[in-house]
Amino acid sequence: MIKLIYLLWPQQPMEPAARRAKLLDECAPKLLESGARYLSMNIDDEFATVPSPTPTTERNNPFAAEVSIWVEDMNVRDSLESILRDAGFDIAGYRVREHVYTDYGGNPHGARRDWPDGERSPYVVSVTPLERRKRIPKDKWMKHWFNRQGPMSEKMQPRARYVRNVVDEVLTPGAIPYEGIVEESWPSAAHMTNPFVFYGAQNRLELIKNMAIMGQSVAAFLPIWRIVSVTTSEYWVRSRHG
């Protein structure tokens, strides 16, 4: 099974509720009919009101949705991409390898998934593409992400689900050559907006210490001024377990 990820930007102004309806009601059925075996959508819709814990400005051109499509045949890619473009979106496409570090129910911060396909997830999902600092060799960059940043942040932060998507191929012309795309699920808005909760700190001294650890780790492998992180609503349209 091949996983494709598309980051979407509306070609014209589109209200959050309208983009949710267009993607779920219009695009999703067509994608499933055109070869998508499984399908999930993380959408910056009217319900995604939690600010991103990573400051992202319009200057960084934040995307409006992340669409993940699992296919058995890459030959259906053109049809899938046409559906998204015809719905009024510019797209950046990536072929990725998915590494689920922690799934729902895999730690004390979340229970096993019990909602059916098609329903909005009770969690808040932040989506963050990762751009490699050019001075860092890819093998060293990957080791830092997988062996340092991932385990450290998992131990520190109250995430219910953590997915690392390693980009193997950039599919669409003009797309930023990201090395990875991270999906992090949080139990509630408070888990993202309360710094003591977000950084797993019991007191102010521990908060300062944990913020420094996180900041140093992130700065060691990502260009901080270029980071884009978008808070979304999560929709499993068709999953393996739906």
Secondary structure by P-SEA (a helix, b strand, c coil): cbbbbbbbbbcccccaaaaaaaaacccaaaaaaacccbbbbbccccccccccccccccccccccbbbbbbbccccaaaaaaaaaaaacccbbbbbbbbbcccccccccccccccccccccccbbbbbbbbbccccccaaaaaaaacccaaaaaaacccccbbbbbbbccccccccccccbbbbbbbcccccccccccccccccaaaaaaaaaaaaaaaaaccccccbbbbbbbbbccccccc
